[in-house]
Amino acid sequence: MRENQDKKKRQLKSYAHYSSLVIQMACIIILGAFIGDYIDAKNSLDKPVYTIIFSLVSIFLSLYYVFNKIKGLK
């Protein structure tokens, strides 16, 4: 019975950790998109050049962050 409780605690801790990684990843991407949108609005550009650039950069940064976090867990 004790083993079962420990297993459930480990699973719950694992779920919480990975769901927090997803939230952090989403925050990084959204922040990058907002920064790009802000710069596009400041420069009065017709096409969302900076939004696309900052969104792509933030996606790669968030993936880099997540991979490093996962590598650190092992």
C-alpha positions as CSV (number, residue, x, y, z in Angstrom):
1,M,0.0,0.0,0.0
2,R,2.9,2.4,0.8
3,E,4.5,1.7,-2.6
4,N,1.2,2.5,-4.3
5,Q,1.1,5.9,-2.6
6,D,4.7,6.7,-3.4
7,K,4.1,5.8,-7.0
8,K,1.0,8.1,-7.2
9,K,3.1,10.9,-5.6
10,R,5.8,10.5,-8.2
11,Q,3.3,10.5,-11.0
12,L,1.6,13.6,-9.7
13,K,4.9,15.3,-9.3
14,S,5.9,14.4,-12.8
15,Y,2.6,15.6,-14.3
16,A,3.0,18.9,-12.4
17,H,6.6,19.4,-13.6
18,Y,5.8,18.7,-17.3
19,S,2.6,20.8,-17.2
20,S,4.6,23.7,-15.8
21,L,7.1,23.3,-18.6
22,V,4.2,23.6,-21.1
23,I,3.0,26.8,-19.4
24,Q,6.5,28.3,-19.4
25,M,7.0,27.4,-23.1
26,A,3.6,29.0,-24.0
27,C,4.6,32.2,-22.0
28,I,7.9,32.5,-23.8
29,I,6.2,32.2,-27.2
30,I,3.4,34.6,-26.4
31,L,5.9,37.1,-25.0
32,G,7.9,36.9,-28.2
33,A,4.8,37.4,-30.4
34,F,3.7,40.4,-28.3
35,I,7.2,42.0,-28.5
36,G,7.2,41.5,-32.3
37,D,3.7,42.9,-32.6
38,Y,4.7,46.0,-30.5
39,I,7.7,46.7,-32.7
40,D,5.6,46.3,-35.9
41,A,3.1,48.7,-34.5
42,K,5.8,51.2,-33.5
43,N,7.3,51.1,-37.0
44,S,3.9,51.2,-38.7
45,L,4.8,48.2,-40.9
46,D,2.2,46.8,-43.2
47,K,3.4,43.2,-42.9
48,P,4.1,41.6,-39.6
49,V,7.8,41.1,-40.1
50,Y,9.0,41.5,-36.5
51,T,6.0,39.5,-35.2
52,I,7.1,36.6,-37.4
53,I,10.8,36.9,-36.5
54,F,10.2,37.2,-32.8
55,S,7.7,34.4,-32.8
56,L,10.1,32.0,-34.5
57,V,13.0,33.0,-32.2
58,S,10.8,32.6,-29.1
59,I,9.7,29.1,-30.4
60,F,13.3,28.0,-30.7
61,L,14.2,29.6,-27.4
62,S,11.4,27.8,-25.6
63,L,12.4,24.5,-27.2
64,Y,16.0,25.0,-26.1
65,Y,14.8,25.8,-22.6
66,V,12.6,22.7,-22.4
67,F,15.2,20.4,-23.8
68,N,17.7,21.7,-21.2
69,K,15.3,21.2,-18.4
70,I,14.4,17.7,-19.5
71,K,18.1,16.8,-19.9
72,G,18.7,18.1,-16.4
73,L,16.1,15.8,-15.0
74,K,17.9,12.7,-16.1
